[in-house]
């Protein structure tokens, strides 16, 4: 997480090229595959 914060600081705040951004972080691994259960 420290490296991510450093990267975002350099890319977004220091360079000033990005106007806005959002970050989403997963705290738990609930769905770990792309398999969709189908009922027949």
Helices and strands as residue ranges (DSSP letters): H 2-8, I 9-14
